[in-house]
Amino acid sequence: MNLHKKAKKRVIITQIMKKGNLISASKKRRQVKKLRTSLVSKRKRSKRIKKKKRSPAVQKRDYRHSFQPPSPAPSAAAHPEISAPAYKDLPFSYNETKLVLLLRDQRWAYGYWDFSTKSWHWIEKFRSADPGALSILRIFNLNKGSHFDLQVELETRRWYIDLGLPDTTFEAQLGLLDSRGRFHLIARSNRIHTPRNSPSPNVDPEWKYTDSEFKEIYKFSGVNTPGRGSEIFSQFRRR
Amino acid sequence: MKKGSLLMVLHAHLPFVRHPEHEDFLEERWLYEAITDTYIPLIHLYDQLLAERIPFRITMSITPTLASMLQDELLQTRYLKHINRLIELAEKEVDRTKNDPAFHGLAQMYRRKFYKIRETFERAYGRDLTQAFRKFQDAGCLEIMTCAATHGYLPLMLPVQASVRAQIATACAHYEKVFGRRPSGIWLPECGYYPGYDKILHEQGIRYFFVDAHGVLYADPRPKHGIYAPIRTPAGVYAFGRDIESSKQVWSAAEGYPGDYNYREYYRDIGFDLDYEYIRPYIHPDGFRINTGIKYYRITNKTNHKESYQPDKALRSASGHAGNFMFNREKQVEHLCDKFGFSPVVVAPYDAELFGHWWYEGPDFLNFLIRKVIFDSPSLELITAPEYFGQKSRLQPSDPSYSSWGYKGYSEVWLEGSNDWIYRHLHHASAQMQELARDFTHPNEIQRRALNQAARELLLAESSDWAFIMKTGTMVAYAVYRTREHILRFLRLHDELRQGKIDASRLSEIERQDNLFPDIHYRIYA
């Protein structure tokens, strides 16, 4: 139950993140409340659908982030055929199947992906043959050898991902999970490593120090306020 | 040797904005304003200190895009036109305010200042201000660093590191041409660092760079001296950490020095205050009001009521702030040195354009600070990184952490809802550029030109300024236009190269427009 609640909170935060806004704490609370209400009703709705459509194998899985993103559902024309370039608009697609992860900060990554026409046709064929198939971003924690799944909309072609763990190497795979619970790979990402969020536990024996020395020097250095100066800096530039 | 050192860093940067296709282009004014408000006032300051034989030590980064613009003939000619118009306006202002004692002295002050600036620009340095900075470097007072070629934000280039290498290699080659020697240090754009990039810096002969405080504090293993000593990265480059306290005292709009009530108010410009018909010839040709650079008010208070600017009072504030800044740094170094027995270095980096442009009295503050530290301080000395290395025999090995000096300390400013769409295009272009560089080993003349121009277009698209502007929400259309345009130019050149049909006249046209880095070699992407 606790895990379920945590997952739900993550979903809510992800939805707020996707709006791409920096918002005040009170506004955030209001948004969280609003989203929570809408999510509960969505969840009830989706449960009813799941019961009707999905096989027991899929229902057993714990999709930690299983939700519909707030953006409107993309139309069938969202991935048009690649046409000859006119060099007036940036291409919608580079006709290349790939998945890329970028590290935004200590816990969030941004993933984007693209498909070749051939891959897209394969996906469409797969989904029409297995309507219960889910589009999955599978996030691998390479330090622990574990993974978790995010259900995504392939058509959005981008996702903010709460990795949640500092000092860890991650990799992602984009794929389809069929009704029998088997994962079919579409693209594999590059690797990223989240930074540490505290001083390193490692001490060089040649550069030893006392506890009080460490505490004081690090306090002076601003260890508890990373980015504090930076906030002030950006505040000034916004004046 | 004194108890501790102060390493003052000014990061001078503007994105490459040059539009020969337009007679007058609004965004080109960023350069003209920075020359008038910051670069020439800094040159005046350094010249004065040098004339008095004051052994000052300042570190400055002059980005390759800025240096390219400062050396560009078209922009030099346009700047001269700009300063001439300002002089004309100042003359009119002296006449208009002759019966107004509160403003007449100020109008005369601006007139004097603009004439002196023109003299420095045109006669003293023959329109090429990079040579002024080179002179101070050759005199041993100014340490000039390079920066990534177009100020590309490096941590978000991680998937195609050929772009990181090209940004650094192009910058170093350009620096050598402008300043006559290889760069020793680099200012990483937005202090953006990702572990492993030190190898690329080392390959180019870079000895040191700067990161934000947490880049050093979270380094591995723990740096014994925190941010008060640089660390030696695995590739053998030195990383200095930013001192948060020094930054806060200067940067903060609310509690920092620039908010002092005696200082000049940036947001009250005669371009907006005066009668429309009178000011019309000096604002934008399309008729909308813009800043002229002539401002008569001081900050006064937090309300909209403003009183006239009084330069003598402002100077007193600048002197007081310099004294306060030095006092705080002295306390920092005395405490650390007395208690822990090492000589700390305090790194205080700022955007150069803060001094003079946003904070009008900034150059005066620097003037007072330099003199006070050199003549009055028993415990503090000004230093540059190479001098620091000369004094220290050994520095702690440690691997800096991923970090930037942007909001929240990482990449959120350049990667969020407004600008995340650019990366799929930038990465695609980077990968394609790398393939082109590997495939075209023996190009003919026109292919070589097209390949070099494709590299220029990619570099220009990568400027972190566009993502930053998209995020801040002002001039967004221009930032989107620039990103799109450079990527589209790249894609077209790529296709033409692959198809063996290069449009020579179009290539000449974009070579004329995006003309920076004339000596670039596309093979840096191979």
Contacts between the chains, C-beta under 8 A, distances in Angstrom:
chain1	res1	chain2	res2	distance
A	18	B	417	7.1
A	19	B	417	6.4
A	20	B	416	5.0
A	20	B	417	1.5
A	20	B	418	5.9
A	20	B	420	7.8
A	21	B	417	7.0
A	85	B	491	6.7
A	85	B	492	7.6
A	85	B	495	6.7
A	87	B	488	5.0
A	87	B	491	6.6
A	87	B	492	4.9
A	88	B	488	7.6
A	89	B	484	7.8
A	90	B	425	5.7
A	90	B	484	5.8
A	90	B	487	6.1
A	90	B	488	6.8
A	91	B	491	7.5
A	94	B	424	7.7
A	94	B	428	5.0
A	96	B	428	7.6
A	100	B	159	5.2
A	100	B	423	7.5
A	100	B	424	7.4
A	100	B	427	6.2
A	101	B	159	8.0
A	102	B	156	5.7
A	102	B	158	6.9
A	102	B	159	7.4
A	102	B	411	7.5
A	102	B	415	6.1
A	102	B	423	6.4
A	103	B	155	7.1
A	103	B	158	7.4
A	103	B	194	8.0
A	103	B	402	6.8
A	103	B	410	7.7
A	103	B	411	7.0
A	104	B	410	6.4
A	104	B	411	5.3
A	104	B	412	5.8
A	104	B	415	5.0
A	104	B	416	7.9
A	105	B	408	6.1
A	105	B	409	7.4
A	105	B	410	3.6
A	105	B	411	6.5
A	105	B	412	5.7
A	106	B	410	6.6
A	110	B	415	5.6
A	110	B	420	5.9
A	110	B	423	7.9
A	112	B	420	7.5
A	112	B	423	6.7
A	112	B	424	5.1
A	114	B	424	6.5
A	157	B	424	8.0
A	158	B	420	6.5
A	158	B	421	8.0
A	190	B	158	7.3
A	190	B	159	5.1
A	192	B	158	7.2
A	193	B	195	7.3
A	193	B	402	7.7
A	195	B	218	6.3
A	195	B	401	4.7
A	195	B	402	4.1
A	195	B	403	7.1
A	195	B	410	7.6
A	196	B	218	4.7
A	196	B	220	7.4
A	196	B	401	6.0
A	197	B	218	7.5
A	198	B	218	7.0
A	199	B	217	6.1
A	199	B	218	6.1
A	199	B	222	5.2
A	200	B	218	6.6
A	200	B	219	6.7
A	200	B	220	4.1
A	200	B	221	5.5
A	200	B	222	5.0
A	201	B	222	8.0
A	202	B	220	5.6
A	202	B	221	3.9
A	202	B	222	6.6
A	203	B	221	5.6
A	203	B	222	5.7
A	204	B	221	4.5
A	204	B	222	7.6
A	204	B	224	7.7
A	204	B	396	6.7
A	204	B	397	7.2
A	204	B	398	7.4
A	207	B	221	7.4
A	207	B	223	7.7
A	207	B	224	4.3
A	207	B	396	4.9
A	208	B	224	7.5
A	209	B	224	5.0
A	213	B	224	8.0
A	213	B	340	5.9
A	214	B	222	7.4
A	216	B	339	7.5
A	216	B	340	8.0
A	217	B	224	7.8
A	217	B	225	6.5
A	217	B	226	4.2
A	217	B	228	7.0
A	217	B	336	7.3
A	217	B	340	6.9
A	218	B	217	6.4
A	218	B	226	5.5
A	220	B	226	6.7
A	220	B	228	7.7
A	220	B	332	7.2
A	220	B	336	7.2
A	221	B	213	5.8
A	221	B	216	7.7
A	221	B	217	5.6
A	221	B	226	3.6
A	221	B	227	4.4
A	221	B	228	7.1
A	221	B	241	7.1
A	221	B	243	7.9
A	221	B	244	7.5
A	222	B	213	4.9
A	222	B	217	7.7
A	222	B	227	7.6
A	222	B	243	7.9
A	222	B	244	3.7
A	222	B	245	7.1
A	223	B	213	7.6
A	223	B	214	7.5
A	223	B	217	4.9
A	223	B	226	7.5
A	225	B	244	6.6
A	226	B	212	7.3
A	226	B	213	6.6
A	226	B	214	3.6
A	226	B	217	7.4
A	226	B	218	7.8
A	226	B	403	7.6
A	226	B	409	4.5
A	227	B	212	7.3
A	227	B	214	7.1
A	227	B	405	8.0
A	227	B	406	7.8
A	227	B	407	6.8
A	227	B	408	4.6
A	227	B	409	3.0
A	227	B	410	7.6
A	228	B	244	6.0
A	228	B	248	7.5
A	229	B	212	7.4
A	229	B	213	7.2
A	229	B	242	6.8
A	229	B	244	4.3
A	229	B	247	3.9
A	229	B	248	5.7
A	229	B	251	6.9
A	229	B	405	7.1
A	230	B	212	6.5
A	230	B	404	7.5
A	230	B	405	4.7
A	230	B	406	5.5
A	230	B	407	5.7
A	230	B	408	7.0
A	230	B	409	5.8
A	231	B	407	5.7
A	231	B	408	7.2
A	232	B	247	7.0
A	232	B	248	5.7
A	232	B	251	4.8
A	232	B	252	4.7
A	232	B	253	7.7
A	232	B	256	7.5
A	233	B	247	6.9
A	233	B	251	5.0
A	233	B	405	6.5
A	233	B	406	8.0
A	234	B	406	6.8
A	234	B	407	4.7
A	234	B	413	6.9
A	235	B	251	7.9
A	235	B	252	7.4
A	235	B	253	5.7
A	236	B	251	5.2
A	236	B	252	7.1
A	236	B	253	4.8
A	236	B	256	7.5
A	236	B	258	7.7
A	236	B	354	7.6
A	236	B	358	7.5
A	237	B	472	7.2
A	238	B	472	6.4
A	239	B	253	5.3
A	239	B	266	7.9
A	239	B	358	7.7
